[in-house]
């Protein structure tokens, strides 16, 4: 009789990546993945932090945020994990060049119409 494989929420050692390059990390981010240090084996996590810093310099849209992975209200303990993903400009934020262009166009229209501001 076959026994069922235990269902763990953690990835097995086989699932964890054992190497990291700038290109592989960029490819994962460009594919829309959310990248964390725990995706990689513990022995190469210092290399992950070096690589993610270089990738953030190359790709300014790569931003970090924090996820709460565990929370215990009785102890007041919260375990958080730093995650990285490509985040485009935030909604509601206008580009400075676009704002200047709009103001310039409005002022030009008002002046051509003969009105004063």
N, CA, C and O atoms as a Tinker XYZ file with bonds, in Angstrom:
   468  protein
     1  N      0.829000   -1.172000    0.000000    73     2
     2  CA     0.000000    0.000000    0.000000    64     1     3
     3  C      0.880000    1.245000    0.000000    63     2     4     5
     4  O      1.820000    1.352000    0.788000    81     3
     5  N      0.575000    2.166000   -0.872000    73     3     6
     6  CA     1.356000    3.394000   -0.966000    64     5     7
     7  C      0.908000    4.370000    0.117000    63     6     8     9
     8  O     -0.273000    4.466000    0.451000    81     7
     9  N      1.881000    5.081000    0.645000    73     7    10
    10  CA     1.547000    6.099000    1.637000    64     9    11
    11  C      1.516000    7.454000    0.949000    63    10    12    13
    12  O      2.275000    7.716000    0.016000    81    11
    13  N      0.643000    8.286000    1.420000    73    11    14
    14  CA     0.522000    9.619000    0.829000    64    13    15
    15  C      1.707000   10.479000    1.240000    63    14    16    17
    16  O      2.202000   10.395000    2.364000    81    15
    17  N      2.139000   11.292000    0.317000    73    15    18
    18  CA     3.229000   12.208000    0.606000    64    17    19
    19  C      2.716000   13.324000    1.516000    63    18    20    21
    20  O      1.635000   13.861000    1.274000    81    19
    21  N      3.461000   13.679000    2.547000    73    19    22
    22  CA     2.975000   14.734000    3.445000    64    21    23
    23  C      2.863000   16.069000    2.713000    63    22    24    25
    24  O      3.717000   16.427000    1.902000    81    23
    25  N      1.806000   16.781000    3.015000    73    23    26
    26  CA     1.565000   18.078000    2.388000    64    25    27
    27  C      2.126000   19.170000    3.289000    63    26    28    29
    28  O      1.518000   19.513000    4.303000    81    27
    29  N      3.263000   19.707000    2.932000    73    27    30
    30  CA     3.878000   20.792000    3.692000    64    29    31
    31  C      3.707000   22.088000    2.933000    63    30    32    33
    32  O      3.720000   22.106000    1.702000    81    31
    33  N      3.547000   23.172000    3.671000    73    31    34
    34  CA     3.445000   24.468000    3.011000    64    33    35
    35  C      4.813000   24.957000    2.558000    63    34    36    37
    36  O      4.910000   25.788000    1.655000    81    35
    37  N      5.872000   24.445000    3.184000    73    35    38
    38  CA     7.216000   24.839000    2.781000    64    37    39
    39  C      7.649000   24.037000    1.562000    63    38    40    41
    40  O      7.245000   22.888000    1.380000    81    39
    41  N      8.458000   24.647000    0.753000    73    39    42
    42  CA     8.991000   23.953000   -0.416000    64    41    43
    43  C     10.070000   22.982000    0.033000    63    42    44    45
    44  O     10.797000   23.242000    0.992000    81    43
    45  N     10.164000   21.886000   -0.655000    73    43    46
    46  CA    11.204000   20.926000   -0.317000    64    45    47
    47  C     12.545000   21.443000   -0.805000    63    46    48    49
    48  O     12.608000   22.417000   -1.556000    81    47
    49  N     13.613000   20.793000   -0.380000    73    47    50
    50  CA    14.952000   21.222000   -0.790000    64    49    51
    51  C     15.107000   21.127000   -2.303000    63    50    52    53
    52  O     15.854000   21.902000   -2.899000    81    51
    53  N     14.409000   20.184000   -2.925000    73    51    54
    54  CA    14.490000   20.035000   -4.373000    64    53    55
    55  C     13.855000   21.231000   -5.080000    63    54    56    57
    56  O     14.317000   21.641000   -6.145000    81    55
    57  N     12.796000   21.792000   -4.490000    73    55    58
    58  CA    12.110000   22.919000   -5.111000    64    57    59
    59  C     12.879000   24.224000   -4.981000    63    58    60    61
    60  O     12.704000   25.125000   -5.802000    81    59
    61  N     13.715000   24.340000   -3.981000    73    59    62
    62  CA    14.459000   25.583000   -3.773000    64    61    63
    63  C     15.546000   25.707000   -4.834000    63    62    64    65
    64  O     16.135000   24.714000   -5.262000    81    63
    65  N     15.793000   26.912000   -5.238000    73    63    66
    66  CA    16.828000   27.148000   -6.244000    64    65    67
    67  C     18.188000   27.136000   -5.570000    63    66    68    69
    68  O     18.346000   27.644000   -4.460000    81    67
    69  N     19.172000   26.552000   -6.249000    73    67    70
    70  CA    20.503000   26.456000   -5.653000    64    69    71
    71  C     21.522000   27.337000   -6.370000    63    70    72    73
    72  O     22.721000   27.224000   -6.115000    81    71
    73  N     21.063000   28.208000   -7.257000    73    71    74
    74  CA    21.961000   29.144000   -7.931000    64    73    75
    75  C     21.179000   30.422000   -8.216000    63    74    76    77
    76  O     19.948000   30.430000   -8.221000    81    75
    77  N     21.913000   31.486000   -8.448000    73    75    78
    78  CA    21.256000   32.760000   -8.735000    64    77    79
    79  C     22.169000   33.599000   -9.614000    63    78    80    81
    80  O     23.369000   33.707000   -9.361000    81    79
    81  N     21.588000   34.192000  -10.650000    73    79    82
    82  CA    22.310000   35.127000  -11.507000    64    81    83
    83  C     21.436000   36.363000  -11.695000    63    82    84    85
    84  O     20.230000   36.328000  -11.448000    81    83
    85  N     22.053000   37.441000  -12.129000    73    83    86
    86  CA    21.299000   38.675000  -12.368000    64    85    87
    87  C     20.231000   38.425000  -13.430000    63    86    88    89
    88  O     19.088000   38.861000  -13.295000    81    87
    89  N     20.624000   37.717000  -14.485000    73    87    90
    90  CA    19.698000   37.485000  -15.592000    64    89    91
    91  C     18.520000   36.610000  -15.181000    63    90    92    93
    92  O     17.385000   36.863000  -15.587000    81    91
    93  N     18.787000   35.576000  -14.371000    73    91    94
    94  CA    17.689000   34.700000  -13.953000    64    93    95
    95  C     16.720000   35.442000  -13.040000    63    94    96    97
    96  O     15.508000   35.239000  -13.118000    81    95
    97  N     17.249000   36.295000  -12.180000    73    95    98
    98  CA    16.393000   37.070000  -11.289000    64    97    99
    99  C     15.580000   38.099000  -12.078000    63    98   100   101
   100  O     14.395000   38.294000  -11.806000    81    99
   101  N     16.212000   38.755000  -13.051000    73    99   102
   102  CA    15.490000   39.708000  -13.902000    64   101   103
   103  C     14.386000   39.005000  -14.685000    63   102   104   105
   104  O     13.281000   39.530000  -14.818000    81   103
   105  N     14.688000   37.813000  -15.204000    73   103   106
   106  CA    13.698000   37.065000  -15.980000    64   105   107
   107  C     12.492000   36.700000  -15.118000    63   106   108   109
   108  O     11.353000   36.792000  -15.576000    81   107
   109  N     12.734000   36.289000  -13.879000    73   107   110
   110  CA    11.630000   35.950000  -12.975000    64   109   111
   111  C     10.772000   37.177000  -12.681000    63   110   112   113
   112  O      9.544000   37.090000  -12.661000    81   111
   113  N     11.415000   38.310000  -12.456000    73   111   114
   114  CA    10.671000   39.532000  -12.164000    64   113   115
   115  C      9.881000   40.002000  -13.381000    63   114   116   117
   116  O      8.733000   40.427000  -13.247000    81   115
   117  N     10.487000   39.930000  -14.567000    73   115   118
   118  CA     9.807000   40.360000  -15.786000    64   117   119
   119  C      8.658000   39.433000  -16.144000    63   118   120   121
   120  O      7.729000   39.834000  -16.846000    81   119
   121  N      8.716000   38.198000  -15.667000    73   119   122
   122  CA     7.622000   37.257000  -15.899000    64   121   123
   123  C      6.455000   37.504000  -14.943000    63   122   124   125
   124  O      5.418000   36.849000  -15.042000    81   123
   125  N      6.627000   38.451000  -14.019000    73   123   126
   126  CA     5.546000   38.789000  -13.105000    64   125   127
   127  C      5.608000   38.071000  -11.772000    63   126   128   129
   128  O      4.684000   38.180000  -10.967000    81   127
   129  N      6.678000   37.342000  -11.527000    73   127   130
   130  CA     6.803000   36.628000  -10.260000    64   129   131
   131  C      7.159000   37.587000   -9.132000    63   130   132   133
   132  O      7.751000   38.643000   -9.350000    81   131
   133  N      6.784000   37.193000   -7.938000    73   131   134
   134  CA     7.199000   37.901000   -6.736000    64   133   135
   135  C      8.350000   37.101000   -6.151000    63   134   136   137
   136  O      8.221000   35.901000   -5.909000    81   135
   137  N      9.467000   37.762000   -5.925000    73   135   138
   138  CA    10.703000   37.091000   -5.529000    64   137   139
   139  C     10.990000   37.382000   -4.063000    63   138   140   141
   140  O     10.867000   38.521000   -3.611000    81   139
   141  N     11.373000   36.345000   -3.328000    73   139   142
   142  CA    11.762000   36.501000   -1.927000    64   141   143
   143  C     13.083000   35.790000   -1.688000    63   142   144   145
   144  O     13.502000   34.953000   -2.487000    81   143
   145  N     13.725000   36.122000   -0.603000    73   143   146
   146  CA    14.989000   35.469000   -0.264000    64   145   147
   147  C     14.776000   34.002000    0.074000    63   146   148   149
   148  O     15.675000   33.183000   -0.123000    81   147
   149  N     13.594000   33.661000    0.581000    73   147   150
   150  CA    13.336000   32.262000    0.953000    64   149   151
   151  C     13.112000   31.367000   -0.257000    63   150   152   153
   152  O     12.988000   30.151000   -0.111000    81   151
   153  N     13.060000   31.951000   -1.448000    73   151   154
   154  CA    12.986000   31.138000   -2.663000    64   153   155
   155  C     14.292000   30.396000   -2.914000    63   154   156   157
   156  O     14.331000   29.429000   -3.674000    81   155
   157  N     15.345000   30.849000   -2.279000    73   155   158
   158  CA    16.678000   30.306000   -2.517000    64   157   159
   159  C     17.186000   29.594000   -1.273000    63   158   160   161
   160  O     16.728000   29.851000   -0.159000    81   159
   161  N     18.126000   28.708000   -1.480000    73   159   162
   162  CA    18.722000   27.950000   -0.389000    64   161   163
   163  C     19.395000   28.904000    0.598000    63   162   164   165
   164  O     19.902000   29.956000    0.210000    81   163
   165  N     19.394000   28.531000    1.857000    73   163   166
   166  CA    19.929000   29.405000    2.901000    64   165   167
   167  C     21.408000   29.718000    2.699000    63   166   168   169
   168  O     21.876000   30.783000    3.103000    81   167
   169  N     22.137000   28.813000    2.085000    73   167   170
   170  CA    23.574000   29.026000    1.903000    64   169   171
   171  C     23.888000   30.121000    0.880000    63   170   172   173
   172  O     24.980000   30.689000    0.915000    81   171
   173  N     22.962000   30.429000   -0.026000    73   171   174
   174  CA    23.232000   31.459000   -1.040000    64   173   175
   175  C     22.384000   32.713000   -0.851000    63   174   176   177
   176  O     22.310000   33.544000   -1.757000    81   175
   177  N     21.752000   32.864000    0.291000    73   175   178
   178  CA    20.937000   34.062000    0.519000    64   177   179
   179  C     21.751000   35.349000    0.540000    63   178   180   181
   180  O     21.252000   36.372000    0.072000    81   179
   181  N     22.983000   35.354000    1.061000    73   179   182
   182  CA    23.774000   36.594000    0.929000    64   181   183
   183  C     23.985000   36.988000   -0.535000    63   182   184   185
   184  O     23.999000   38.172000   -0.871000    81   183
   185  N     24.148000   35.988000   -1.396000    73   183   186
   186  CA    24.294000   36.253000   -2.826000    64   185   187
   187  C     22.984000   36.826000   -3.390000    63   186   188   189
   188  O     23.013000   37.672000   -4.283000    81   187
   189  N     21.843000   36.369000   -2.872000    73   187   190
   190  CA    20.552000   36.913000   -3.309000    64   189   191
   191  C     20.472000   38.408000   -3.017000    63   190   192   193
   192  O     20.055000   39.188000   -3.873000    81   191
   193  N     20.871000   38.812000   -1.806000    73   191   194
   194  CA    20.767000   40.223000   -1.432000    64   193   195
   195  C     21.681000   41.088000   -2.293000    63   194   196   197
   196  O     21.324000   42.215000   -2.636000    81   195
   197  N     22.845000   40.575000   -2.639000    73   195   198
   198  CA    23.743000   41.305000   -3.533000    64   197   199
   199  C     23.128000   41.425000   -4.923000    63   198   200   201
   200  O     23.148000   42.494000   -5.534000    81   199
   201  N     22.587000   40.322000   -5.408000    73   199   202
   202  CA    22.014000   40.295000   -6.750000    64   201   203
   203  C     20.778000   41.182000   -6.845000    63   202   204   205
   204  O     20.610000   41.896000   -7.834000    81   203
   205  N     19.915000   41.150000   -5.841000    73   203   206
   206  CA    18.694000   41.963000   -5.910000    64   205   207
   207  C     19.034000   43.450000   -5.852000    63   206   208   209
   208  O     18.328000   44.266000   -6.445000    81   207
   209  N     20.101000   43.814000   -5.147000    73   207   210
   210  CA    20.525000   45.221000   -5.110000    64   209   211
   211  C     20.987000   45.674000   -6.492000    63   210   212   213
   212  O     20.686000   46.790000   -6.915000    81   211
   213  N     21.716000   44.813000   -7.191000    73   211   214
   214  CA    22.176000   45.142000   -8.545000    64   213   215
   215  C     20.992000   45.227000   -9.503000    63   214   216   217
   216  O     20.936000   46.118000  -10.351000    81   215
   217  N     20.043000   44.296000   -9.367000    73   215   218
   218  CA    18.861000   44.303000  -10.229000    64   217   219
   219  C     18.028000   45.561000   -9.981000    63   218   220   221
   220  O     17.494000   46.140000  -10.927000    81   219
   221  N     17.908000   45.990000   -8.726000    73   219   222
   222  CA    17.165000   47.217000   -8.433000    64   221   223
   223  C     17.843000   48.443000   -9.039000    63   222   224   225
   224  O     17.166000   49.388000   -9.445000    81   223
   225  N     19.172000   48.435000   -9.100000    73   223   226
   226  CA    19.883000   49.535000   -9.755000    64   225   227
   227  C     19.614000   49.541000  -11.255000    63   226   228   229
   228  O     19.460000   50.603000  -11.858000    81   227
   229  N     19.558000   48.341000  -11.862000    73   227   230
   230  CA    19.313000   48.226000  -13.300000    64   229   231
   231  C     17.855000   48.500000  -13.664000    63   230   232   233
   232  O     17.576000   49.081000  -14.713000    81   231
   233  N     16.936000   48.088000  -12.810000    73   231   234
   234  CA    15.505000   48.195000  -13.088000    64   233   235
   235  C     14.833000   48.986000  -11.959000    63   234   236   237
   236  O     14.469000   48.400000  -10.939000    81   235
   237  N     14.662000   50.287000  -12.117000    73   235   238
   238  CA    14.088000   51.100000  -11.038000    64   237   239
   239  C     12.655000   50.723000  -10.666000    63   238   240   241
   240  O     12.194000   51.079000   -9.581000    81   239
   241  N     11.949000   50.018000  -11.533000    73   239   242
   242  CA    10.569000   49.640000  -11.228000    64   241   243
   243  C     10.485000   48.478000  -10.243000    63   242   244   245
   244  O      9.401000   48.166000   -9.752000    81   243
   245  N     11.614000   47.833000   -9.948000    73   243   246
   246  CA    11.614000   46.740000   -8.969000    64   245   247
   247  C     11.596000   47.361000   -7.579000    63   246   248   249
   248  O     12.541000   48.032000   -7.164000    81   247
   249  N     10.503000   47.123000   -6.877000    73   247   250
   250  CA    10.316000   47.691000   -5.545000    64   249   251
   251  C     10.156000   46.570000   -4.529000    63   250   252   253
   252  O      9.761000   45.451000   -4.859000    81   251
   253  N     10.471000   46.899000   -3.297000    73   251   254
   254  CA    10.286000   45.919000   -2.232000    64   253   255
   255  C      9.085000   46.309000   -1.391000    63   254   256   257
   256  O      8.725000   47.481000   -1.285000    81   255
   257  N      8.482000   45.305000   -0.802000    73   255   258
   258  CA     7.402000   45.526000    0.150000    64   257   259
   259  C      7.475000   44.407000    1.181000    63   258   260   261
   260  O      8.292000   43.495000    1.062000    81   259
   261  N      6.635000   44.482000    2.172000    73   259   262
   262  CA     6.659000   43.503000    3.256000    64   261   263
   263  C      5.334000   42.760000    3.299000    63   262   264   265
   264  O      4.264000   43.361000    3.201000    81   263
   265  N      5.423000   41.441000    3.449000    73   263   266
   266  CA     4.250000   40.602000    3.642000    64   265   267
   267  C      4.294000   40.034000    5.041000    63   266   268   269
   268  O      5.358000   39.640000    5.519000    81   267
   269  N      3.174000   39.987000    5.690000    73   267   270
   270  CA     3.089000   39.333000    6.989000    64   269   271
   271  C      2.855000   37.855000    6.738000    63   270   272   273
   272  O      1.843000   37.474000    6.149000    81   271
   273  N      3.795000   37.014000    7.185000    73   271   274
   274  CA     3.670000   35.578000    6.957000    64   273   275
   275  C      3.045000   34.860000    8.139000    63   274   276   277
   276  O      2.459000   33.790000    7.976000    81   275
   277  N      3.162000   35.439000    9.335000    73   275   278
   278  CA     2.582000   34.819000   10.522000    64   277   279
   279  C      2.318000   35.912000   11.548000    63   278   280   281
   280  O      3.085000   36.867000   11.674000    81   279
   281  N      1.229000   35.754000   12.272000    73   279   282
   282  CA     0.888000   36.761000   13.268000    64   281   283
   283  C      0.245000   36.066000   14.456000    63   282   284   285
   284  O     -0.677000   35.265000   14.298000    81   283
   285  N      0.734000   36.377000   15.634000    73   283   286
   286  CA     0.183000   35.807000   16.865000    64   285   287
   287  C     -0.284000   36.970000   17.736000    63   286   288   289
   288  O      0.522000   37.751000   18.240000    81   287
   289  N     -1.569000   37.065000   17.898000    73   287   290
   290  CA    -2.125000   38.205000   18.625000    64   289   291
   291  C     -1.861000   38.120000   20.122000    63   290   292   293
   292  O     -1.726000   39.148000   20.786000    81   291
   293  N     -1.786000   36.918000   20.654000    73   291   294
   294  CA    -1.570000   36.765000   22.096000    64   293   295
   295  C     -0.166000   37.220000   22.465000    63   294   296   297
   296  O      0.019000   37.956000   23.434000    81   295
   297  N      0.823000   36.782000   21.691000    73   295   298
   298  CA     2.213000   37.151000   21.964000    64   297   299
   299  C      2.556000   38.540000   21.439000    63   298   300   301
   300  O      3.534000   39.147000   21.876000    81   299
   301  N      1.764000   39.039000   20.513000    73   299   302
   302  CA     2.095000   40.305000   19.874000    64   301   303
   303  C      3.235000   40.147000   18.886000    63   302   304   305
   304  O      3.967000   41.099000   18.615000    81   303
   305  N      3.386000   38.941000   18.346000    73   303   306
   306  CA     4.489000   38.634000   17.445000    64   305   307
   307  C      3.997000   38.652000   16.003000    63   306   308   309
   308  O      2.975000   38.048000   15.678000    81   307
   309  N      4.722000   39.341000   15.157000    73   307   310
   310  CA     4.395000   39.383000   13.734000    64   309   311
   311  C      5.655000   39.048000   12.955000    63   310   312   313
   312  O      6.693000   39.685000   13.136000    81   311
   313  N      5.564000   38.053000   12.091000    73   311   314
   314  CA     6.697000   37.659000   11.256000    64   313   315
   315  C      6.442000   38.205000    9.861000    63   314   316   317
   316  O      5.423000   37.907000    9.238000    81   315
   317  N      7.384000   39.007000    9.381000    73   315   318
   318  CA     7.233000   39.647000    8.082000    64   317   319
   319  C      8.346000   39.200000    7.153000    63   318   320   321
   320  O      9.440000   38.843000    7.590000    81   319
   321  N      8.048000   39.227000    5.869000    73   319   322
   322  CA     8.995000   38.799000    4.851000    64   321   323
   323  C      9.095000   39.890000    3.797000    63   322   324   325
   324  O      8.084000   40.443000    3.366000    81   323
   325  N     10.317000   40.194000    3.387000    73   323   326
   326  CA    10.527000   41.210000    2.358000    64   325   327
   327  C     10.386000   40.557000    0.992000    63   326   328   329
   328  O     11.028000   39.545000    0.714000    81   327
   329  N      9.551000   41.132000    0.144000    73   327   330
   330  CA     9.306000   40.597000   -1.190000    64   329   331
   331  C      9.632000   41.666000   -2.228000    63   330   332   333
   332  O      9.562000   42.863000   -1.951000    81   331
   333  N      9.988000   41.212000   -3.422000    73   331   334
   334  CA    10.360000   42.111000   -4.511000    64   333   335
   335  C      9.512000   41.786000   -5.733000    63   334   336   337
   336  O      9.277000   40.619000   -6.049000    81   335
   337  N      9.057000   42.831000   -6.414000    73   335   338
   338  CA     8.283000   42.662000   -7.641000    64   337   339
   339  C      8.402000   43.943000   -8.458000    63   338   340   341
   340  O      8.800000   44.990000   -7.949000    81   339
   341  N      8.049000   43.838000   -9.728000    73   339   342
   342  CA     8.030000   45.024000  -10.576000    64   341   343
   343  C      6.733000   45.763000  -10.286000    63   342   344   345
   344  O      5.639000   45.226000  -10.459000    81   343
   345  N      6.876000   46.986000   -9.847000    73   343   346
   346  CA     5.724000   47.822000   -9.537000    64   345   347
   347  C      5.798000   49.068000  -10.425000    63   346   348   349
   348  O      6.700000   49.889000  -10.259000    81   347
   349  N      4.867000   49.215000  -11.356000    73   347   350
   350  CA     4.868000   50.426000  -12.172000    64   349   351
   351  C      4.497000   51.626000  -11.312000    63   350   352   353
   352  O      4.196000   51.491000  -10.126000    81   351
   353  N      4.524000   52.786000  -11.923000    73   351   354
   354  CA     4.169000   53.992000  -11.183000    64   353   355
   355  C      2.851000   53.792000  -10.457000    63   354   356   357
   356  O      1.952000   53.109000  -10.948000    81   355
   357  N      2.751000   54.388000   -9.300000    73   355   358
   358  CA     1.527000   54.255000   -8.523000    64   357   359
   359  C      0.390000   54.995000   -9.204000    63   358   360   361
   360  O      0.600000   56.015000   -9.861000    81   359
   361  N     -0.804000   54.475000   -9.042000    73   359   362
   362  CA    -1.978000   55.123000   -9.609000    64   361   363
   363  C     -2.186000   56.463000   -8.921000    63   362   364   365
   364  O     -1.985000   56.595000   -7.713000    81   363
   365  N     -2.585000   57.439000   -9.697000    73   363   366
   366  CA    -2.827000   58.756000   -9.141000    64   365   367
   367  C     -1.609000   59.656000   -9.163000    63   366   368   369
   368  O     -1.711000   60.834000   -8.820000    81   367
   369  N     -0.469000   59.135000   -9.554000    73   367   370
   370  CA     0.747000   59.936000   -9.614000    64   369   371
   371  C      0.960000   60.344000  -11.069000    63   370   372   373
   372  O      0.964000   59.496000  -11.962000    81   371
   373  N      1.135000   61.621000  -11.300000    73   371   374
   374  CA     1.315000   62.113000  -12.663000    64   373   375
   375  C      2.800000   62.391000  -12.905000    63   374   376   377
   376  O      3.517000   62.837000  -12.010000    81   375
   377  N      3.230000   62.123000  -14.101000    73   375   378
   378  CA     4.607000   62.384000  -14.493000    64   377   379
   379  C      4.837000   63.898000  -14.534000    63   378   380   381
   380  O      3.982000   64.632000  -15.030000    81   379
   381  N      5.964000   64.371000  -14.027000    73   379   382
   382  CA     6.252000   65.805000  -13.967000    64   381   383
   383  C      6.310000   66.425000  -15.359000    63   382   384   385
   384  O      5.850000   67.550000  -15.554000    81   383
   385  N      6.865000   65.709000  -16.320000    73   383   386
   386  CA     6.946000   66.228000  -17.692000    64   385   387
   387  C      5.554000   66.386000  -18.289000    63   386   388   389
   388  O      5.268000   67.380000  -18.956000    81   387
   389  N      4.698000   65.411000  -18.048000    73   387   390
   390  CA     3.328000   65.481000  -18.558000    64   389   391
   391  C      2.567000   66.637000  -17.908000    63   390   392   393
   392  O      1.822000   67.345000  -18.585000    81   391
   393  N      2.746000   66.829000  -16.615000    73   391   394
   394  CA     2.072000   67.929000  -15.918000    64   393   395
   395  C      2.527000   69.277000  -16.472000    63   394   396   397
   396  O      1.705000   70.168000  -16.685000    81   395
   397  N      3.823000   69.430000  -16.705000    73   395   398
   398  CA     4.345000   70.684000  -17.257000    64   397   399
   399  C      3.805000   70.927000  -18.661000    63   398   400   401
   400  O      3.485000   72.062000  -19.016000    81   399
   401  N      3.702000   69.874000  -19.457000    73   399   402
   402  CA     3.174000   69.998000  -20.813000    64   401   403
   403  C      1.715000   70.435000  -20.795000    63   402   404   405
   404  O      1.307000   71.269000  -21.603000    81   403
   405  N      0.933000   69.882000  -19.889000    73   403   406
   406  CA    -0.483000   70.256000  -19.786000    64   405   407
   407  C     -0.621000   71.723000  -19.380000    63   406   408   409
   408  O     -1.425000   72.455000  -19.957000    81   407
   409  N      0.160000   72.150000  -18.390000    73   407   410
   410  CA     0.113000   73.550000  -17.945000    64   409   411
   411  C      0.532000   74.476000  -19.079000    63   410   412   413
   412  O     -0.096000   75.512000  -19.299000    81   411
   413  N      1.587000   74.109000  -19.798000    73   411   414
   414  CA     2.059000   74.919000  -20.926000    64   413   415
   415  C      0.980000   75.041000  -21.996000    63   414   416   417
   416  O      0.778000   76.123000  -22.548000    81   415
   417  N      0.289000   73.953000  -22.292000    73   415   418
   418  CA    -0.762000   73.972000  -23.305000    64   417   419
   419  C     -1.927000   74.851000  -22.864000    63   418   420   421
   420  O     -2.463000   75.611000  -23.670000    81   419
   421  N     -2.320000   74.758000  -21.612000    73   419   422
   422  CA    -3.440000   75.568000  -21.114000    64   421   423
   423  C     -3.087000   77.052000  -21.151000    63   422   424   425
   424  O     -3.896000   77.875000  -21.579000    81   423
   425  N     -1.881000   77.393000  -20.702000    73   423   426
   426  CA    -1.448000   78.795000  -20.726000    64   425   427
   427  C     -1.392000   79.299000  -22.162000    63   426   428   429
   428  O     -1.798000   80.429000  -22.434000    81   427
   429  N     -0.902000   78.489000  -23.074000    73   427   430
   430  CA    -0.842000   78.879000  -24.486000    64   429   431
   431  C     -2.216000   79.120000  -25.070000    63   430   432   433
   432  O     -2.409000   80.079000  -25.817000    81   431
   433  N     -3.170000   78.276000  -24.749000    73   431   434
   434  CA    -4.538000   78.437000  -25.258000    64   433   435
   435  C     -5.165000   79.716000  -24.708000    63   434   436   437
   436  O     -5.823000   80.458000  -25.437000    81   435
   437  N     -4.954000   79.966000  -23.414000    73   435   438
   438  CA    -5.515000   81.176000  -22.800000    64   437   439
   439  C     -4.903000   82.422000  -23.430000    63   438   440   441
   440  O     -5.622000   83.380000  -23.715000    81   439
   441  N     -3.599000   82.429000  -23.651000    73   439   442
   442  CA    -2.938000   83.597000  -24.242000    64   441   443
   443  C     -3.363000   83.808000  -25.693000    63   442   444   445
   444  O     -3.525000   84.947000  -26.131000    81   443
   445  N     -3.546000   82.716000  -26.440000    73   443   446
   446  CA    -4.002000   82.841000  -27.825000    64   445   447
   447  C     -5.438000   83.343000  -27.897000    63   446   448   449
   448  O     -5.815000   84.030000  -28.846000    81   447
   449  N     -6.217000   83.007000  -26.918000    73   447   450
   450  CA    -7.615000   83.448000  -26.901000    64   449   451
   451  C     -7.728000   84.910000  -26.482000    63   450   452   453
   452  O     -8.802000   85.505000  -26.579000    81   451
   453  N     -6.622000   85.491000  -26.016000    73   451   454
   454  CA    -6.630000   86.902000  -25.649000    64   453   455
   455  C     -7.050000   87.157000  -24.222000    63   454   456   457
   456  O     -7.267000   88.305000  -23.835000    81   455
   457  N     -7.164000   86.153000  -23.466000    73   455   458
   458  CA    -7.573000   86.326000  -22.072000    64   457   459
   459  C     -6.370000   86.396000  -21.158000    63   458   460   461
   460  O     -5.255000   86.045000  -21.543000    81   459
   461  N     -6.607000   86.843000  -19.969000    73   459   462
   462  CA    -5.549000   86.898000  -18.954000    64   461   463
   463  C     -5.825000   85.826000  -17.905000    63   462   464   465
   464  O     -6.968000   85.437000  -17.669000    81   463
   465  N     -4.778000   85.376000  -17.306000    73   463   466
   466  CA    -4.944000   84.333000  -16.289000    64   465   467
   467  C     -5.440000   84.876000  -15.026000    63   466   468
   468  O     -5.634000   84.128000  -14.067000    81   467
